[in-house]
Amino acid sequence: MRKVKNISKVNKVLITGISGSGGSYLAEYILLNHKNIEIHGLSRWHSTSSNNNIKKIKNKIKIHECDLNDFASTINILKLIKPDIIFHMASYANVRASFVTPTTVLNNNIIGTSNLFESIRILKIDPIIHLCSTSEVYGQVNKKEVPIKENNPIRPASPYAISKVAQDFLAQNYFKSYKMKVIITRMFSYLNPRRTDLFATSFAKQVAWIEAGLQKELFHGNLNSIRTIIDVRDAMRSYWEAAIYCDYGEVYNIGGIKKISVGNLLKKLIQMSNKEIKTSEKKSLLRPTDVTLQIPDTSKFYNKTGFKPQYKFDDSIENLLNYWRVEAKNEVLLSKNKIIQND
């Protein structure tokens, strides 16, 4: 049943990883739809490359330099802000890269989350804490387990997924041990133009680059994985609704309605292009182990919140491709300017 918490007392929101691809969209959603709320964000000094994600809104939010792996830094920032809601989105989230640098991913994602929860406990503040987990925690499921429910066995298939399982379990432990207001969501695949390591974004970027003459061939990994897809703008709205409507200590799957294979999504993008797109599998894009069936049962979340995706799949795909067409044009202009300067 949809039952709203008392959000009249929500004055400050903290987004960890606000300059990331998801955190920036969440900040934009809150700014547009909840204008009375003060938005704070954590960003590390070495995250400057992603600050482009928040360049349009940086004057409307408050950015704090903080590395969650630094416990003193974390506790000092939380003491200063005293947020009413925390959206914990800061993570190294590249699945394939986690096989290359597993220790870095594990240390960052687990210790940073532990420091966040410990800081909240020590300071005795009482925010709503939304932990953004992932469908990757389920790993490779059996066909009989589809659609995947929240109580499905956990079988992480990558160092990244293992780190998210640890985050997930830490959140559950702090709820049980200290009654913290923790809500866990496990997001399935979404379309996010700002996150280039996602397969759909990589495809769209390459199609746009080929159209602009910046690239000759599109490279891909495994095309057989089957996913449901949701637009990042719907995904970030769902995070807000999770914080407002969902029960503390509970886990919720979130995903889209559209079911499609990675290969068919690639075909869809190619069909939208007016250029001939040649494709080729690249071994370096294949994971040592892969998750090929990610179809969620989202009824628990949808029933609790009344949430419904607003963006149609075709519109989301078009938005994704057009975003990278603009970036391709900018890249062409940049290249021309460099040639002129060198002359």
N, C-alpha and C positions, 0 to 999 in steps of 0.2 A: 504494500500500500504506500502510495506517495505521501510522505509526511515530512514537511519541511522543518528544519531546525530553526532556532531563533537567530536569523542572520542580521537582525538589527544591531547586534553587538559586534558584527564583523566589520572592523574598520581598517585593519592591516592584513595584507596577504604577503607571504614570502614565497618566492619561486626559486628553488635551487636550480642552477643551470639555466637561468633566464635567457642567456644569450645563445643557447642551443636552438636547434631547429624546432623542437616541440615547445620548449619554454617560452620562446618568443611569440609563437602563435597563441599560447595560453594568455600571455600578458595582453596581447591585442584584443582577445575576446573579452577579458575582464574590463579593460579600458572602455570598450565600446558599449558593453551591456551593464556594467555596474560602476557607474561614474563616481560614486561617492566613496569608493574603496581605494585606499592608498596601497600602491604596489611596490614592494621591495624585491630585489633580486640579488642573488649571489653570482659572481662571475670571477674567474681566476685571471691573474695577470697574463698567463700564457694562453688565454682563450681569445686573444684579440682578433684572430681571423674570423671568428664567428660573430663578432660584434656588429657586422653588417646586418645581421638578422634583426637587431633592435635599433638601427640607426634612425628609423622614422618615428620611434616612440621614446627615445632615450631621454628627451626633455620632460616626459610625462611620468617617468618611473624613477625610483631611487635605486641605483646600483651600488652594491657593496663589494669590495674586493675581499674574497674569502675562499680559502681552499679547505674543504671539509676534512681533508686528511690532516690538517693542522688543528688539533683539539682546542688549543687556546684561542685561535682565531675564530673557530666556530662558536665557542661559548661566549666570547665577547660580542660577536655580532648578534646572537640571539638575545643576549641581555639588553643590547641597545634597542633592537626592533620590537621585541615582545609581540610577535605576530599572532593573529587570531586563527589563521589557517596557514599551514605550510604545505606546499605542493613539492614533494621531493622528486625532482626530475633529473638531477645531476648524476650522470653515469657515462662511462665509456660504453657505447652501445653498438659498436661494429662487430657483428658475430664472426665474420671471417677473419678480421684482424685479431680477434681474441685468441686465435690459434697460434698467431705469430708472437704476440706479447701477452701470454696468459697471466704471468705474475703481476704485471702492471694493471691489467683489468681487474684481477681479483683484489689486489690491494686497494685500488681506487674505489671500487664500488662497494666493497664490504666495510673497510675501515671508515670511509667517509660516512656511510649510513650509521655505523655504530657510534661515531662521534656525534652525529646529529641527535640520535635518540638519548645518548648519555648527557648531552648538554641540556636537553629539555628536562630530563629527570633531575639533574643537579640544580638547575635554576628554578625548578618547581613552577614552570609556566604550564599552561593547559590549552595549547592550541589543538584544533582539528588537524590531523596529519594525514595527508593523502600520499601513499606510497605508490608510485607508478611502476608496476611490475610488467611482465611480458608473457605472451603465450609461449615463448621459448622455454619456459620452465617445464612445460609438459613433455618436451622432446618429441621423439618419434612415437606416435600413438598407433594403436591397432585400429583397423577399419570399424570393428565392433564398438569402439569407444567414441566414435563420431556420431553426433556433435559432442565436443569435449565439454564436460561439466567441471565445475570448480573443485570437486572432490576426486577428480581423475588422478591416477598415480603421477608423481613427479619423476621425470626421467631426463634431466638436462643433458643436452648433446653437444655442448661447447663450453669453454671457460666462461664466456659471457653469461650463458644460461645458468651456470653454477653460481656465479656471483649474484645473479638476480634471485635465485632460490635462497641464498643466504640473506639477502635483503628482506625477502618475503618472510622468512622464518624469524628474523630479528624483529620485524614489525609485529608479528603474532605474539612473540615472547614479551615484548614491552607492553602490549595490550593486556596480556594475561597477568604479568607480574606487577605492573605499575598502573594499570587501568588507563593507559594513554588512549586518547581518542583517535586510534589508527584505523584507516580504511585502505584496503589493498585492491587495486584494479590490475587485471592482467589484460593488456591491450594486444589484440591481434593485428594483422597487417593493415597499414594505412598509407595513403598517398600523401607524401610530404615533399613539396618542391625543394625545401631548404636542406634536406638530408640526402646527400649524394650517395651514401653507401647503401641506400635501399634500392632493391632491384628495379622498381618502376621508375624511380628518379634517375638512376643510371641510364636506363633505356631512353627516357625522354631527353636527357641531356645529349646522348649520343645521336639521336635522331636529329635534334636541333643543330648539332655541330656538323653533321653530314649535310644538312640542308644549306648551311652557311659556308660550306666548302672547307671547314676546319678539320674534318676527319673523313676518311674514305670508307671505313667499315665499322659495323657495330659488333662489339664483343659481349658475350654473355656466359653465364655459368649454367647451372642446372635449370631446365625449363619445365620439369615435370611436377614441381611442387604445386599443390592446390591450396588456395587461400580464400578467405573472405576479405573484402576490401572496404575500408571506410575512409572518408575524406579527413585530412588532418584537422580541418576547422570543426567538423563534427566531433572528432576525437577529443579536442581540447574542451569543447563545450561539455562533453560527457564527463570530463574530469571535474569541472565545476559542479555539475549536478551530483556526482558521486560524493563530493565533500558536503553538499547541502542536504541530500536525501538519504544517503546510505547509512547502514548501521555500523557502529564501531566494532572492530574485531572481525569483520566479515571480509570475504574475498569475492570479487565480482569480475566475470569475464566481460570484455567489451570488444565488439567487432561489428563489421558491416553486414549488409544483407547480400551484396553481390558476391557470388562464388565464381572463381575463375582460376585457371592454371596460369603459371608464370609465362608459359609459352604463348597462350592465347592473349594475355595482356600485351605481350610484345607485338603480336600480330595486329592488335587493335591500334597501337601507336604507329606502326608502319603504314597501316591503311589510312591514317590521318595525314600522312606526308605526301607531298607531290613529287618526291624524289625516289629513285630506286635505292632501296636500303639493302645492302649485302650484310649478312650476319655470319658470325663464326663463334664456335665455342672456344673459350680460353681456359686452359687448365688451371691457371692461377686464380680464377674466379670460382672454382669448385671448392667446397668445404671438405675437410677430412671426413666429417659426418654431417648429414643434412637432415633437416626436418621437412618432410614432403606433404604432410597432411595437417593443415591448421584450420579446422572448421569448428567454431565455438558454439556452445549453447549459451546464449546471452539472455535467456529468459529471466534469470534472477535479477540482473541489472535493469532490464527493460521494465519488468513488473514493479520494481522498487521505485524507479524514477519516472516512469512514463516517457522515457527518452525515445526519440525517433530521429534517425538521420535526416538531415534537410537537403543534403547535396546528392544529386543523382550521379551514378557512376560515370556516365558519358561526359557530364559537365566537369567532374573532377579530373578525368583524364585530359580533357581539353585544357583545363586550367593548368595542369602539370606541364603539358607540352608547351603552352604559350609562355609560361614562366621562363622556360629554358630557351625559347626562341628569342626572347628579349635579351637574355644573358648572352646568347650567341652573337646577336647584333652588336652588343657592347664589346664583346671580345674581338670582333672584326674591326671595330672602330679603334680599339686599343692597339691592335696590331698595325693598323695604318698609321696611327700617330707615332708609333715607335720607328717605323720606316722613314717617315718624314724627318723625325728628329735626328736619326742616324745619317740621313743625307745632308 
